[in-house]
Structures are given as C-alpha cells and as structure tokens.
Amino acid sequence: MMEVETLQQFVDQSKRIVFFGGAGVSTESGIPDFRSVDGLYHQQYDYPPETILSHSFFMQKPEEFYRFYKKKMLALDVKPNKAHEKLAELESTGKLTAIVTQNIDGLHQAAGSKVVYELHGSVHRNYCMKCGKFYDAHYVAEQDGVPKCSCGGMIKPDVVLYEEGLDQKTVSGAVEAISQADLLIIGGTSLAVYPAAGLVDYYRGKHLVLINKSATPMDRNADLLIQQPIGEVLSHISV
C-alpha cells in the first residue's frame, strides 16, 4: 500500500512524533465509539447519552448516570490493540514524544505508553467529592448503584462530562507537545469534538498525517490521508 510506504518515510525522517487520537483507536479493542452508526449515540435510552453524560445530570440523577456509565463506559476487560502497541513501541525508541488522546479507557498506558495527555480524563481515576480519596475503576464497577466513599461522600469518575472544562495542565502539556512536533499523526477521530479538536491548530511541523475510516474537516490539510482502520495501518510500520 503506497500510503503506508509514505507514512514509513515520514516516521523515518522524524525525531519528534506526536499522536493525536480519538475513539477509533479503541474500536479495534472492542470499545464502541460515540458517533459512528453503531456507536453509543445511536442506541436507545430513556435519555440521550449527551444528557446522561452531563455534569448536571450526574448531580441530579447519579443512580441513572452510574447505570449507564457502568454498562457502557467501563470496559475493564478490554486489551490494547495493534495501534496502542505500535505507539508504545515508537515511544520506547525515543521517536514519539507524546500521545494526546480523547479516550478515557487507559489503553495507551496499558500498552506501555508513558507520556499520555488524557484530554477527557480516565475511568481509572475516581475521587470522593467530599474528602478527595482516590478509588480505582474496579471499586466503582463492583459497587451497587452509586459508589460511595468510606466517608459517605459520592464518588465521581475523573472524566470530563458535558458542561465541564478540560483540565488546563493537561491541555498545556498537549499544546506544548503538538507545537514542538515535527510529525503529527491524527488517528481514529472525526475531529468534531471541541475544544479537543482545536489543539491540532497548534501544529507547525513538517508533515500532517490523518488516519481515519471516515472523512474529517481536516482532510484537505493533510499531507497524507489514509482511510483505513488505524491498527491495521500502524501494524505495518517498522521502528
């Protein structure tokens, strides 16, 4: 495949690669994405997923929130796929300097990646809203109904819900990494979610690569456009 050969050349020429990814990176691990035809947003619930995953809904109807969250967002038995593994391998050689992800599943870290900016937080971090005590995802999954802290406070996942802002420290780190990269690979994202998608505007490097199965608003800006599953594409790259 010609596109993969070109991508290999870009990787070989680059010293500071940054990967910016979305839900499509994890679909090959069996986690459904949000916006595809069979994604979460096209399934039927008493409330739309956008409503359930909002801050105000979480505060007003935590039982209903957690019923949806545990069933649809907590995928604790999934494993990293070829895309996660290849990116971890690229980081271990020193070529890849950072991963910026919109995903909350922790699969990049599970594959061995160290520098991961999680724009939308992680299901693996959960905090008591009263005393701040930390709980892991397994604790949350195993509790009946709304998980409670030993102090009696309600536990909240460290994920960015609708109506909530992104963590500024995470955003700053991501912006710095993207602005210093000489190759930006964007993969598995429709680039429709803001402010996350806006971070790619900070890229000033040599080549922009876009790997996504469907069209995105950035397609015409890409030096290389590959409309294939990302795990399949990256598995052909040698480091």
QUIPE-V509073 format. One record per backbone hydrogen bond with DSSP energy under -0.5 kcal/mol. CO is the residue of the C=O (numbers start at 1). NH is the residue of the N-H. Records with the same first field share a line. If there is no record, write none. Layout:
CO: NH + NH
//
This chain:
1: 4 + 5
2: 6
3: 7
4: 8
5: 9
6: 10
7: 11
8: 12
9: 13
10: 14
11: 14
16: 182 + 183
17: 97 + 98
18: 185
19: 21 + 100
20: 187
21: 102
22: 25
23: 26 + 27
24: 28
26: 29 + 31
27: 30
30: 32
33: 40
34: 41
36: 39
39: 42
40: 43
48: 51 + 52
49: 53
51: 54
53: 162
54: 58
55: 59
56: 60
57: 61
61: 65
62: 66
63: 67
64: 68
65: 69
66: 70
67: 71
68: 72
69: 73 + 74
73: 75
74: 76
75: 78
81: 85
82: 86
83: 87
84: 88
85: 89
86: 90
87: 91
88: 92
89: 93
90: 95 + 96
91: 94
95: 17 + 97
98: 19
99: 101 + 117
100: 21
101: 119 + 120
104: 123
106: 110
107: 111
108: 112 + 113
109: 112
114: 116
115: 99
116: 118
117: 101 + 119
118: 121
120: 160
122: 125 + 158
125: 158
126: 135
127: 156
128: 132
133: 128
135: 126
136: 140
137: 141
138: 142
139: 143
140: 143
145: 147
147: 155
149: 152
153: 149
154: 129
156: 127
157: 159
158: 122
159: 161
161: 164
162: 55
167: 171
168: 172
169: 173
170: 174
171: 175
172: 176
173: 177
174: 178
175: 179
176: 180
177: 181
178: 181
182: 206 + 207
183: 18 + 185
184: 186 + 209
185: 20 + 187
186: 211
187: 22
188: 24 + 25
190: 217
192: 194
193: 197
195: 198 + 199
196: 199
197: 200
198: 201
199: 202
200: 203
207: 184 + 209
208: 223 + 224
209: 186 + 211
210: 212 + 226
211: 188
216: 219
218: 221 + 222
219: 222
224: 210
225: 227
226: 212 + 228
229: 233
230: 234
231: 235
233: 236
234: 237
//
